[in-house]
Amino acid sequence: MLDIALLPGEYAVWRLAAGTALPYALSNGLRGTDVVTVSWTSDGISVICPADRAPVQAVVETAWRCLRVTAPVELADTGSLAALVDPLAEARVSVVTFSTFDTDYLLVPAVRLTEGTAALERAGHRVTG
């Protein structure tokens, strides 16, 4: 069983063309629970951030809610992310994941939050927030 916290507010998943500078607003004045992650590839830059930090011109497909595993996750641990993604897949809830050095994060569509958290709880996880 994993303890999972629902972070406040909606999140955006968006992209920039390769070589584009990141907006300063992404890192300026992060609030206590805000999370921003950036991935660079030769195809472009993918960004996940609170929706109110996404640039106006960003293409955002849907609003997402962000869930964070509250206990630190050891890099050598196996199966913890699968234990979260599998119940969501079985419930047919889309998921976007990312990890930091300390823990894992999941994004589910805001319109499917109730179904997503119910699937996680049925799998034995505890969701708070």
C-alpha positions as CSV (number, residue, x, y, z in Angstrom):
1,M,0.0,0.0,0.0
2,L,1.2,3.5,-0.8
3,D,0.1,6.8,0.6
4,I,-0.8,9.3,-2.1
5,A,-1.5,13.0,-1.7
6,L,-3.7,14.9,-4.2
7,L,-2.0,18.2,-4.9
8,P,-4.2,21.3,-5.1
9,G,-5.3,22.8,-8.4
10,E,-5.1,21.7,-12.0
11,Y,-2.0,20.9,-13.9
12,A,-1.1,21.3,-17.6
13,V,1.0,19.1,-19.9
14,W,2.3,21.1,-22.8
15,R,5.2,21.3,-25.2
16,L,7.6,23.8,-26.8
17,A,9.6,23.5,-30.0
18,A,13.2,22.2,-29.5
19,G,15.6,25.0,-28.7
20,T,12.9,27.3,-27.2
21,A,13.7,29.1,-24.0
22,L,11.6,28.2,-21.0
23,P,9.3,30.9,-19.6
24,Y,10.7,32.4,-16.4
25,A,7.4,32.1,-14.7
26,L,7.9,28.3,-14.5
27,S,10.5,28.6,-11.7
28,N,9.7,32.0,-10.2
29,G,7.8,31.9,-6.9
30,L,6.8,28.3,-6.7
31,R,4.1,27.7,-4.0
32,G,4.6,25.1,-1.3
33,T,3.1,22.1,-3.2
34,D,3.8,23.2,-6.8
35,V,5.6,20.8,-9.0
36,V,7.2,21.6,-12.4
37,T,9.0,19.1,-14.5
38,V,10.8,19.6,-17.8
39,S,12.0,17.0,-20.3
40,W,14.2,17.9,-23.3
41,T,14.5,15.7,-26.4
42,S,15.6,16.4,-29.9
43,D,11.9,16.6,-30.8
44,G,11.0,19.3,-28.4
45,I,10.5,20.2,-24.7
46,S,7.7,18.7,-22.7
47,V,6.5,20.6,-19.5
48,I,4.2,19.6,-16.7
49,C,3.3,22.4,-14.3
50,P,0.4,24.0,-12.5
51,A,-2.1,25.2,-15.1
52,D,-1.9,28.8,-14.2
53,R,1.9,28.8,-15.0
54,A,1.4,27.4,-18.6
55,P,1.9,30.1,-21.3
56,V,-1.2,31.4,-23.0
57,Q,0.1,30.1,-26.4
58,A,0.7,26.6,-25.0
59,V,-1.3,23.7,-26.5
60,V,-2.9,22.0,-23.5
61,E,-5.1,19.0,-24.3
62,T,-6.9,18.6,-21.0
63,A,-6.8,19.7,-17.4
64,W,-5.0,17.2,-15.1
65,R,-4.9,16.6,-11.4
66,C,-1.6,15.6,-9.8
67,L,-1.1,12.8,-7.3
68,R,2.2,12.5,-5.3
69,V,3.5,9.4,-3.5
70,T,4.1,10.8,0.0
71,A,6.8,8.5,1.2
72,P,10.2,8.7,-0.4
73,V,10.6,6.1,-3.1
74,E,14.1,4.4,-3.3
75,L,15.5,4.4,-6.8
76,A,16.2,0.7,-6.5
77,D,12.6,-0.2,-5.6
78,T,10.7,-2.1,-8.2
79,G,7.0,-2.3,-8.9
80,S,5.8,0.8,-7.0
81,L,4.9,2.7,-10.1
82,A,3.3,-0.3,-11.7
83,A,1.2,-0.7,-8.5
84,L,-0.2,2.7,-9.2
85,V,-0.5,2.6,-13.0
86,D,-2.0,-0.9,-13.3
87,P,-5.2,-0.1,-11.3
88,L,-5.7,3.1,-13.3
89,A,-5.3,1.2,-16.6
90,E,-7.8,-1.4,-15.5
91,A,-10.3,1.4,-14.7
92,R,-9.5,2.9,-18.2
93,V,-8.2,6.2,-16.6
94,S,-5.4,7.8,-18.6
95,V,-2.3,8.6,-16.7
96,V,0.9,10.6,-17.2
97,T,3.7,9.8,-14.8
98,F,7.0,11.4,-13.8
99,S,9.5,10.7,-11.1
100,T,12.0,12.8,-9.1
101,F,14.9,11.7,-7.1
102,D,12.6,11.3,-4.1
103,T,9.2,10.1,-5.3
104,D,6.7,9.4,-8.1
105,Y,3.9,11.6,-9.4
106,L,0.9,10.7,-11.5
107,L,-1.4,12.9,-13.4
108,V,-5.0,11.9,-14.2
109,P,-7.5,13.9,-16.3
110,A,-9.4,16.2,-13.9
111,V,-12.7,14.8,-15.3
112,R,-11.7,11.3,-14.3
113,L,-10.3,12.1,-10.8
114,T,-13.1,10.4,-8.9
115,E,-12.7,7.2,-10.9
116,G,-8.9,7.3,-10.7
117,T,-8.8,7.8,-6.9
118,A,-11.4,5.1,-6.4
119,A,-9.3,2.6,-8.5
120,L,-6.3,3.4,-6.4
121,E,-8.2,2.9,-3.2
122,R,-9.6,-0.4,-4.4
123,A,-6.0,-1.5,-5.1
124,G,-5.2,-0.8,-1.4
125,H,-3.6,2.6,-1.6
126,R,-4.6,5.5,0.6
127,V,-5.4,8.8,-1.2
128,T,-5.6,12.0,0.9
129,G,-6.4,15.6,-0.1
